[in-house]
Amino acid sequence: HRTTVLWLPGLLVWLWPDRHKLDRRLVGGVLAGLLLPLTLYLYIPLRAPATPYLWVPLGPGETLALYENSLSGFLGFVMGKAFTGELLSPPAAWAQLPAAFDLIWRNAGGPGVLLAGIGIIWLIWRRRWRLLALTGLIFIAQVGFNLFYGIGDVYVLYVPVYLIMALWSAIGLAALASIVPRRSHRLVNAIPLIGLSLPVFLVITFLPLVDRSSDHKARRFWDNVLSQSLPQRAVLVSNDRDEIAPLIYIQQVEGQRTDLTGLFPLIVQQPGWLNVGQVTQRALDTGRPVFLDKPMPGLDVRFDMQPMGAIVRVTGSVQRLPGKPLGAVGDALTLLAVDVDPADLQPGRPVTVTLYWQPKRPLSKNYTSFVHLLDGHGEKIGQHDAPPGGVYYPTSLWQPGEVLRDRHPIALPDSLPTGPYSLRIGFYFGPDVTPLGKPLKLPWNIITHSSH
């Protein structure tokens, strides 16, 4: 794994005092021990040509290659370039510190953390600076990197941290044994048993959590999806690669519905495949029937969709309504049109205001949009605030040129003030309601031009 480079500072400090005394045979043996296991990676280029799911069919004559069987493709694959994440800012990394402590505490256990602390103190007391530098620098480098590395499953990268903690715990156990008088044979013999009890306790504690032998959730999910009336050569879109993996197993091992194609964000590291909205659009571009493998509330901001039991049919992209744009919110969003249903306001009857937006630039935050219905005096008589796109397609994923539909149902009072009415429309961010540019104010006679 690429993060093994984080071990280099500790290793170099540990080896430096003996740099002139290193035996060539020892160095050669160590290098052989490190490199020979890596030859197992040669299975990848040998097996790749006979692995059909590495080539995903899209449209006529269009295939998505998940692996390039070349030296550069091989290196990119084994180095995990597809899983690179973004580094967090220092404040965001600092905010991850409690989660890091929680992971270490749960995986080492309270006694393990105590023994590790004793081990560190013993190394300092005995002036074992080289061993302390080796283990301490690896520990600090790995934890520090993990705090800044912004991926969802960063907990996997804490495995080296647990190994160092286990080594310190063993040193702490040995330190306890060293201070017990030798004539206290029973106590000396009991110390290894105390050390053995810790991993036994952790196994008993965590085995129910890691035992997946009775976990059939993924199987039930796909049995439910495949029981729907899916047409031949349909494309199934997910927002999670882990959801598509069982489909590949069902197709390649069990031979079921091999005509289907599963797609997910970052299936390839290329523009147009970065999020579920882009993937859905690429699926529509193939001309094949497109379905979401589960409901994804918020994607209707960009697509016309039809629920079909456990799945959702995507029938097309949102299209702009005719007419000239009605204005812009700052330098970020153009309001293409407003659709009001019903067009005639009636007391106590809800009205749905649908906004059609087109981004002028990418947005860095997930904003909330709002619509205020104003009476003839400019007083607010109804409003609705909601983050358009929800969880699956928030504003931070919107791209320039897209047409996006933003619905706002507004409850009207039983006593409706007189007009002429108008709408105030805009965006804000966060609990402090930081505005995104100046809100738009549209007279009702302009709005009704784009109504049903």
C-alpha positions in Angstrom: 0.0 0.0 0.0 1.2 3.5 -0.8 1.0 4.6 2.8 3.9 2.3 3.6 6.1 5.4 2.7 4.9 6.8 6.0 7.1 4.2 7.7 10.3 5.5 6.0 11.2 8.3 8.5 11.0 5.9 11.4 13.0 3.2 9.6 15.7 5.6 8.5 16.1 7.0 12.1 16.3 3.4 13.4 18.9 2.3 10.8 21.0 5.5 10.7 23.4 4.7 13.7 24.3 1.3 12.1 24.4 2.6 8.5 28.2 1.7 8.2 27.7 -1.8 9.8 24.9 -3.2 7.7 25.6 -6.7 6.4 24.9 -7.0 2.7 23.4 -10.5 3.1 21.1 -9.1 5.7 20.0 -6.2 3.5 19.6 -8.5 0.6 17.4 -10.9 2.7 15.3 -8.0 3.9 14.8 -6.7 0.4 13.9 -10.1 -0.9 11.4 -10.5 1.9 9.8 -7.2 0.9 9.8 -7.7 -2.8 9.1 -11.3 -3.4 5.5 -11.2 -2.1 4.8 -8.3 -4.5 5.2 -10.8 -7.4 1.7 -11.9 -6.5 0.6 -8.7 -8.3 1.6 -10.3 -11.6 -1.6 -12.3 -11.4 -3.4 -9.1 -12.4 -2.0 -8.6 -15.9 -2.1 -12.4 -16.5 -5.7 -12.7 -15.6 -7.1 -9.4 -16.8 -7.6 -10.4 -20.5 -10.0 -13.2 -19.3 -11.9 -11.0 -16.9 -15.1 -9.8 -18.7 -16.4 -7.4 -16.1 -13.3 -5.1 -16.6 -15.0 -4.0 -19.9 -18.4 -2.4 -19.4 -20.6 -2.1 -22.6 -22.4 1.2 -23.0 -23.8 2.2 -26.4 -23.0 0.8 -29.8 -19.3 0.6 -30.3 -18.7 2.2 -26.9 -17.1 0.3 -24.1 -15.9 1.5 -20.7 -12.4 0.0 -19.9 -12.0 -0.3 -16.1 -8.4 -1.6 -16.5 -5.7 -0.8 -19.1 -3.5 -3.9 -19.5 -0.3 -1.9 -19.8 2.6 -1.0 -17.5 1.0 2.4 -16.6 -2.4 0.8 -16.2 -1.0 -1.9 -14.0 0.9 0.6 -11.8 -2.2 2.8 -11.5 -4.3 -0.2 -10.5 -2.0 -1.6 -7.8 -1.3 1.9 -6.5 -5.0 2.6 -6.1 -5.2 5.8 -8.1 -9.0 5.3 -8.5 -9.3 5.7 -4.7 -7.3 8.8 -4.1 -9.1 11.2 -1.8 -8.8 14.9 -1.1 -6.7 16.2 1.8 -8.7 18.1 4.4 -7.9 21.6 5.8 -6.2 21.8 9.2 -9.4 22.7 11.0 -11.2 19.8 9.4 -8.4 17.4 10.2 -8.4 18.6 13.8 -12.1 17.8 14.0 -11.3 14.2 13.1 -9.1 13.7 16.2 -12.0 12.5 18.5 -12.9 9.9 15.9 -9.3 8.7 15.7 -9.1 8.4 19.5 -12.4 6.5 19.5 -11.1 4.0 16.8 -7.8 3.4 18.8 -9.7 2.9 22.1 -12.2 0.5 20.7 -9.7 -1.6 18.8 -7.0 -1.7 21.4 -9.3 -1.7 24.4 -8.8 0.2 27.6 -6.3 -2.4 29.0 -4.4 -2.3 25.7 -4.1 1.5 25.8 -2.9 1.3 29.4 -0.3 -1.3 28.5 0.8 0.7 25.5 1.3 3.8 27.7 3.4 1.7 30.1 5.4 0.4 27.1 6.2 4.0 26.0 7.2 5.0 29.5 9.5 1.9 29.7 11.2 2.8 26.4 11.9 6.3 27.7 13.1 5.1 31.1 15.4 2.6 29.5 16.6 5.1 26.9 15.6 2.9 24.0 15.5 5.9 21.8 15.9 4.1 18.5 13.0 1.7 19.1 10.9 4.6 20.4 11.8 6.7 17.3 10.9 3.7 15.0 7.5 3.0 16.5 6.7 6.6 17.5 7.4 8.2 14.1 5.4 5.5 12.3 2.5 6.0 14.7 2.6 9.8 14.4 3.0 9.8 10.6 0.1 7.3 10.1 -2.3 9.0 12.5 -1.4 12.5 11.1 -2.0 11.3 7.5 -5.3 9.7 8.4 -6.6 12.9 10.0 -6.0 14.8 6.8 -7.1 12.1 4.3 -10.7 12.7 3.4 -12.2 9.3 2.5 -15.1 7.5 4.0 -13.3 4.3 4.9 -10.2 5.9 6.3 -10.6 3.5 9.3 -8.9 0.8 7.2 -5.7 2.9 7.3 -5.6 2.7 11.1 -4.4 -1.0 10.9 -0.7 0.0 11.1 -1.6 2.2 14.1 -3.1 -0.9 15.9 0.0 -2.9 15.1 2.2 -0.3 16.8 -0.2 -0.2 19.7 0.1 -4.0 20.0 3.9 -3.8 20.0 3.8 -1.1 22.7 1.4 -3.2 24.8 3.7 -6.2 24.5 6.6 -4.0 25.7 4.5 -2.7 28.5 3.7 -6.3 29.5 7.4 -7.2 29.4 8.1 -4.2 31.5 5.7 -5.3 34.2 7.3 -8.8 34.1 10.7 -7.3 34.5 9.9 -5.5 37.7 8.3 -8.5 39.4 10.7 -10.3 41.8 12.0 -13.5 40.2 11.1 -15.6 43.2 7.4 -14.7 42.7 7.0 -17.5 40.2 3.3 -17.5 40.1 3.0 -13.8 39.4 5.7 -14.0 36.7 3.8 -16.8 35.0 0.5 -15.0 35.3 1.7 -11.9 33.4 1.7 -13.7 30.0 -1.8 -15.0 30.7 -2.9 -11.4 31.4 -1.5 -10.4 28.1 -3.2 -13.3 26.3 -6.5 -12.5 27.9 -6.7 -9.1 26.1 -6.8 -10.4 22.5 -9.1 -13.2 23.6 -11.4 -10.6 25.1 -11.3 -8.5 22.0 -12.1 -11.5 19.8 -15.1 -12.4 21.9 -16.3 -8.8 21.9 -15.9 -8.1 18.2 -16.6 -11.5 16.6 -20.4 -10.9 16.5 -19.8 -7.6 14.7 -17.4 -9.0 12.1 -19.2 -12.3 11.5 -21.2 -11.8 8.3 -22.2 -15.4 7.7 -25.8 -14.6 8.3 -25.9 -11.2 6.7 -28.0 -11.6 3.5 -28.9 -7.9 3.1 -27.0 -7.5 -0.2 -28.6 -10.7 -1.6 -32.1 -9.7 -0.6 -31.5 -6.2 -2.1 -30.6 -7.6 -5.5 -33.2 -10.4 -5.5 -35.7 -7.6 -5.0 -34.2 -5.4 -7.8 -34.0 -8.3 -10.3 -37.6 -9.3 -9.5 -38.8 -6.1 -11.1 -39.7 -5.9 -14.8 -36.3 -4.8 -16.1 -36.2 -4.7 -20.0 -33.3 -6.3 -21.8 -30.0 -4.4 -21.8 -31.2 -2.0 -19.1 -28.6 0.2 -17.3 -28.8 0.2 -13.5 -27.3 3.2 -11.8 -26.1 3.3 -8.1 -24.5 5.9 -6.1 -22.2 3.3 -4.4 -19.8 0.9 -6.0 -20.2 -1.5 -3.2 -23.9 -1.9 -4.2 -23.0 -2.9 -7.7 -20.4 -5.6 -6.7 -23.1 -8.2 -5.8 -24.6 -7.7 -9.2 -21.3 -8.5 -10.8 -21.2 -11.7 -8.7 -24.7 -12.7 -9.7 -23.9 -12.2 -13.4 -20.5 -13.7 -13.6 -20.9 -16.6 -11.1 -24.6 -17.4 -11.3 -25.1 -16.4 -14.9 -28.2 -14.3 -14.2 -29.2 -11.2 -16.2 -25.8 -10.8 -17.9 -27.5 -8.3 -20.3 -27.7 -5.7 -17.5 -25.0 -3.0 -17.0 -24.3 -1.6 -13.6 -22.8 1.9 -13.3 -21.7 4.0 -10.3 -19.7 7.2 -9.7 -15.9 7.0 -10.2 -16.2 3.7 -12.1 -13.5 5.4 -14.1 -11.4 8.4 -13.2 -12.7 10.5 -16.1 -14.8 13.7 -16.5 -18.5 12.9 -16.6 -18.3 10.0 -14.1 -17.7 11.9 -10.9 -21.1 11.8 -9.3 -24.4 10.0 -9.6 -26.0 12.8 -11.6 -23.2 12.7 -14.2 -23.4 8.9 -14.3 -27.1 8.9 -14.8 -26.7 11.4 -17.7 -24.0 9.2 -19.3 -26.4 6.2 -19.0 -29.2 8.2 -20.7 -26.8 9.1 -23.5 -26.4 5.4 -24.4 -30.1 5.3 -25.5 -30.7 2.2 -23.3 -33.4 2.0 -20.6 -32.0 3.5 -17.4 -33.1 2.7 -13.9 -31.9 3.7 -10.4 -31.3 0.6 -8.3 -33.2 2.4 -5.4 -35.0 5.6 -4.9 -32.6 8.6 -4.6 -34.7 11.6 -3.5 -33.3 14.8 -4.9 -32.2 13.4 -8.3 -35.5 14.6 -9.7 -33.9 18.1 -9.6 -32.1 17.0 -12.8 -34.1 14.1 -14.2 -37.7 13.0 -15.0 -38.3 9.8 -13.0 -41.0 7.2 -12.6 -41.1 5.0 -9.5 -41.4 1.3 -10.3 -41.5 -0.7 -7.0 -38.0 -1.1 -5.6 -36.4 0.7 -8.6 -36.9 4.0 -10.4 -37.1 4.5 -14.1 -35.2 7.5 -15.5 -37.1 8.8 -18.5 -35.0 11.8 -19.4 -33.3 15.0 -18.3 -35.1 18.1 -17.2 -35.7 20.4 -20.1 -35.9 24.2 -19.8 -39.2 25.9 -20.5 -39.5 28.4 -23.4 -38.9 32.1 -22.8 -36.1 34.4 -21.8 -34.3 34.0 -18.5 -35.9 35.9 -15.6 -32.7 37.0 -13.8 -29.7 35.7 -11.9 -28.7 35.1 -8.3 -25.2 36.7 -8.0 -22.7 35.3 -10.5 -23.7 31.7 -9.8 -27.2 30.8 -11.0 -29.5 31.9 -13.9 -33.3 31.6 -13.3 -34.5 30.3 -16.6 -38.2 30.1 -15.8 -40.8 29.8 -13.0 -43.8 27.5 -13.2 -46.8 28.0 -10.8 -49.5 25.4 -10.2 -52.3 26.5 -10.0 -51.7 29.8 -11.6 -54.7 31.4 -9.8 -54.1 31.7 -6.1 -57.0 30.7 -3.8 -57.2 31.1 0.0 -56.2 27.9 1.9 -55.2 26.1 -1.2 -51.5 25.2 -1.6 -49.5 26.3 -4.6 -46.4 24.7 -6.0 -43.7 27.0 -7.4 -41.2 25.3 -9.6 -37.9 27.1 -10.4 -35.7 26.2 -13.4 -32.0 27.0 -12.7 -28.9 26.9 -14.8 -25.5 27.2 -13.0 -23.1 29.8 -14.4 -20.2 28.3 -12.4 -19.6 25.4 -10.0 -20.9 26.0 -6.4 -18.6 25.0 -3.5 -21.3 24.6 -0.9 -24.7 22.9 -0.4 -27.1 25.8 -0.5 -30.8 26.1 0.5 -33.2 27.8 -1.9 -36.2 29.7 -0.8 -39.4 31.2 -2.3 -41.4 33.9 -0.5 -44.8 34.8 -1.7 -45.4 38.6 -1.1 -48.7 40.5 -1.1 -49.3 43.9 -2.7 -47.5 45.7 0.2 -44.4 43.5 0.0 -45.3 41.5 3.1 -44.6 37.8 3.2 -47.8 35.6 3.2 -46.2 32.3 2.5 -42.8 30.7 2.1 -40.9 27.4 1.6 -37.2 26.7 2.1 -35.4 23.5 1.1 -32.0 22.3 -0.1 -32.6 21.5 -3.8 -31.2 18.2 -4.8 -31.4 16.8 -1.3 -28.6 14.3 -0.4 -28.0 12.8 -3.8 -27.7 15.9 -6.0 -27.0 19.0 -3.8 -25.9 22.3 -5.2 -22.2 21.4 -4.7 -22.6 18.9 -7.5 -24.4 21.2 -10.0 -22.4 21.9 -13.1 -22.6 24.8 -15.6 -25.0 24.3 -18.4 -27.3 21.9 -16.6 -31.0 22.6 -16.3 -32.2 21.9 -12.8 -35.8 21.8 -11.4 -36.4 23.2 -7.9 -39.9 22.6 -6.5 -41.4 24.6 -3.6 -44.9 23.8 -2.2 -46.3 26.8 -0.4 -49.3 26.7 2.0 -51.6 29.7 1.5 -53.4 31.3 4.5 -57.2 31.0 4.7 -57.5 34.7 4.4 -55.5 35.8 1.3 -54.3 39.4 1.3 -54.9 41.5 -1.9 -52.3 41.7 -4.7 -50.6 42.4 -6.9 -48.5 39.4 -5.7 -44.8 38.8 -6.3 -42.1 36.2 -5.4 -38.8 36.7 -3.7 -36.4 34.0 -4.7 -32.8 33.2 -3.5 -30.3 31.0 -1.9 -28.5 30.9 1.5 -26.0 28.7 3.3 -25.8 27.4 6.8 -27.6 28.2 10.0 -26.4 31.8 9.8 -28.3 32.2 6.6 -25.4 33.6 4.5 -27.0 34.7 1.2 -25.7 33.6 -2.2 -26.0 37.0 -3.9 -29.0 39.3 -3.9 -32.4 37.6 -4.0 -34.7 38.0 -7.1 -38.1 39.7 -6.8 -40.4 38.9 -9.6 -43.8 40.4 -10.2 -46.7 38.0 -10.6 -47.5 39.1 -14.2 -44.1 38.0 -15.3 -44.3 34.7 -13.5 -47.6 33.7 -15.0 -46.1 33.8 -18.5 -44.3 30.5 -17.8 -47.3 28.9 -15.9 -49.4 26.0 -17.1 
